[in-house]
Amino acid sequence: MNIDMNTLDPADIPLLGFGGKPVKALGKIALPVSFGDRDNARTEHITFDVVEMQYPYNAILGRGFITKMDATIRKPYLCMKIPAHKGVITVFGDQQMARNIEKGVAPGQKNVHHLASANEAKSSAKQKTHNEPKRDKEKIKISADGETKRVLLDGYIADRFVTIGANLDPEEERNLIEGLNKNKDIFAWSASDLKGVDREIIEHSLDIRQGARPKKQKLRKMSDEKVQAVKAEVDRLLEANIIKPIQYPDWLANTVPVKKKNGKWRMCIDFTDLNKACPKDDYPLERIDKVVDDATNSEMLSLLDLFSGYHQIKIKKEDEGKTSFVTPFGTFCFVCMPEGLKNAGQTFSRMTVIVLDSQLRRNILAY
């Protein structure tokens, strides 16, 4: 492209995903990218990372481009639509050309993981190389580039582990474990450890429309396996004080057991009737692509998943009975906010803003 290499801005953070290993970029450069025709065109300056490697594509357009262009992509049809001043610009890819390119890409370039045989993985766990499988029958072990390891946080309790990066510097790892040990009292290892959010900070309100008629669903038939799964979940929620027994409720919903991929059951509640009677809360929710983009320039990333986060927010006392559900062995209602309720996500997002106000977008991103 006849661009002087001296015009590149420095790129401190390596790229990941090209064969699963970090790739050091030569630098960054902002280039004008245009779509459309003379009558209706759209041009934006997009920042590219410049890398020196053999690859079938001249440029890869990622989330930053999609966000800046407000583009909508339909991958199965290789179709992209971009809003412009005089209408929508539609761009189609060549399906046959895309197939030909994918066939010509070496396995090590196309995958985001390292491939190593089982024997090699045992003898050289730290070595990060690309190995072709020797036989179809040979087992292949896939390990991500960001390897992790489990560390026992509490020496007196055997099952209290945390997962940390396996490639941290010794000093970073020592400081991290020391910090986790100092604050281990704030972690919840089971549902019974949940302290919950104080009602003065936030609580969930249903705000049912005036005049809405309460509805009671009749108990649905379930197999013995589903009944046992519901019984186990109800016992767990009772022990954690997330639900309580109730008599003569005005609203009543059914339990819907759903089998997860790991073979376990998830107990869902059919709040369809209740949700129809509740107005929508228009509190804005975070966009996950924006959160991911904001985190890309961080030198270190730590992920924290709240333990039963929704169950840590209380429901208003006068609204508890409206969340009632029926089981083959009794009726119960929620004391804490369950998933499936309308506006539950908005209440949770509002709580994160209240609690983390001074740190949000400074050193914490919440979703």
Helices and strands as residue ranges (DSSP letters): G 5-7, E 15-18, E 21-23, E 27-36, E 41-50, H 63-69, E 72-74, G 75-77, E 79-84, E 87-92, H 95-104, H 107-110, E 114-117, H 118-123, E 140-143, E 148-152, E 161-165, H 170-182, G 184-186, G 191-193, H 224-239, E 243-245, E 253-259, E 265-269, H 272-276, H 288-295, G 309-312, G 317-323, E 325-327, E 330-334, H 344-355
